Amino acid sequence: MRLISFLNSTFGLILTLFIITSCISNNVNNSGAKTENLSNLTLEEVFKLDPDTKSIYEKAAGVLIMPKVSKASFLLGGSYGEGVLKIGNATVDFYSIASASYGLQIGAQQSSHILFFMTKEALRDFRTIDGWEVGADAEVTIRDKGYSYTVSSNTISKPIYAVVLNQKGLMAGASLEGAKYSRLIRGL
């Protein structure tokens, strides 16, 4: 009986590590140009879903676009994705997002998200802190099919506004909590 329990836990750990490394290696192989292209498509998509986000984009000090974040878990879990930071309409840096978790969880999911830095101070903090995490100063909106939300630059009350969209997979919910962002060195 102990052998079966050991094999089940070992198999679960190996399966989780395999899924997570597959997600990471798929994203790490992206070139800067591919990441920028996917980010631009994600930005266009959020503008189509909610045209008011265009005014938020125009007033933001900077915008981080993460077009594809993959998350997988089987008791142990992790997520990884890459994206771009735009100031004005120009890409200025590339960033990754990574997280790890444990507990009663199983599944896999992909999603996209965009962080709008509404103040220069919020953007400065993001750019100067390696391993930056979304905190209490962020307002997060989950955009699901069939659910409509209206937001404008006049209704945002926090220095950081996040939109999560394109959730696909077998895992319930999407969260930016506990995820860390780090700057990458990528060429276009």
N, C-alpha and C positions, 0 to 999 in steps of 0.2 A: 504494500500500500504506500509506503514512503517513497519507493522508487517511482511509482506512477505519479504521485504528487510532485516529486522533484522533476520528472520529465515534463509534466504539464507546465510547471513554472519556468523551466529552462526553455521549453518550446515557445512560450509566450514572450519571454524576454528576447529570444533570437528573432522571432517574428516582428516584434516591435522595433528592434534595432534595424532590421532589414528594411522595413517600411520607412522609417525615419531617414536612413541613409539614402534610400532611393529618392525621397522627396528633396533632400539637400543636394544630392549630386545632380539632379535634374535642373535645379535653379542655379547652382554654382557654374554650370557650363554655359549659361547665358552670357552673351557678349554685352557690352555696354549699349551697343546700337539696338540689339534685340530688346533689352530691358527698357530702354527709352521708348521704343515703338509700342510695346505692350502697355507702358504707362500712359502714353498719349491716347491709346484706344480706350483705356479704362476711364480717363478723364472725360473723353467725349461721351462715353456711355453714361456717366453720372450726370452730365449736362442734359442728356436726352431724358433720363429718368426724372430729374427735377431741375428744370431750367433756372430756378432761383439760385442754384449752387454756382452758376456762372458769376453772379454778383459777389458771392463770397470769395470765389477764386480771384476776382479782380481786386478786391480789397485786402486780401491776405498778404502778410509780409513774406510768406513762403508757403509752399505746398509740397508735402511728401506723398507720393503716389506709389502704392505697393500693389501691382497688378495681379500677383498670384502668390498667395501664401498657402502652403500645404501643411496640413496638420494630421498626424496619425497617432493612435494610442492603443495599447492593450495593457492596461494597468499602468505602465510607464508610457509617457507620451512626449511628443515634441512637435515643434512647428518651425518652418523656415520659409523665407521669401526674400526677394530683392526688388528694389525700386529706385526711384529717382527723386531728388529734391529739386524743385523749380523755384526760382525767384524771378518774378516777372514771368516771362514766357521762356526763359532760358534754363536748361538743365545745368546745375552747378555742382552736384555731387551725386554719388550712388550710395545707397544704404541697404543694409540687411536687417531683417527682423528674425529673432530666434527666441524660442521659449521651451521650457521643459516642465513636465508635470507628472504627478503620480496620484494614484487613487483609483476608485471604481470608475473606470472609463474604458470604452472600446469604440473603435471606428476610425474613419478617415474623412477628411474634409478639405476643400479648397475654397478660398474666398479672396476678395480684393478689399483694400481699404485706402482711404485718402485722409490725410491729416492736414487741416487748414490751420496754419499758425497765424492768428489774427493780430498779434502784437509783435513788435521787433524783439521785445524781451523774451517772449516764448520761443521765437525762432533762434535767438542767440543761445538760450539755455540748451535747446535741442542740439545745436551744432557744436557746442563746447563740452558736452557731457557724453563721453563714450559709455555705451550701455544705458542710454536714456530710456526711461519707462514712462508710459502714459500714466498720469496721476489724477488727482482730484480736480486739477485745473482744466480737464478736458471734458467736453460734452460729446457723447458718442451716440450716433443714430444707426440702428441696424435697418438696412433696406431689404425687405423680403418682397417676393412677388405677391401681388394682391394687397400689399400694405402701402398706403400712400402717406407721405409726410410733406409738410410744407415748411420751408425754412428760408430765411433771408438773412442778409448781413445785419439787419435791424433786430432780429430775434435771438441772435447768438449772445449768450451771457458769459461765456468763458473765453479765455485767451486761445484755446485750442478746440477746434471742432473736428470730429471724425465721422466719416460715413463708411459703413461696412456694407459691401454688396457682393453679388455673384456667389452666394453660398451654395456649394454643391457637395454632396457627400452623405455619409451615414452617421454623422455626429451631431448631436443636438446643440444648437446655439453657436455663437461666435463671440469671442471676447478678445480684447486687446490687453487685458489685465495680465501682468507678469511678463509680458514680452519685452525684450530689450532690443533697441535699435543701435546699430553700429555703422560707422562710415566705411565704405569699401573703396579701394583703388581700382577703377575700371576705366578703360578707354572707350571712346565712341568708335 
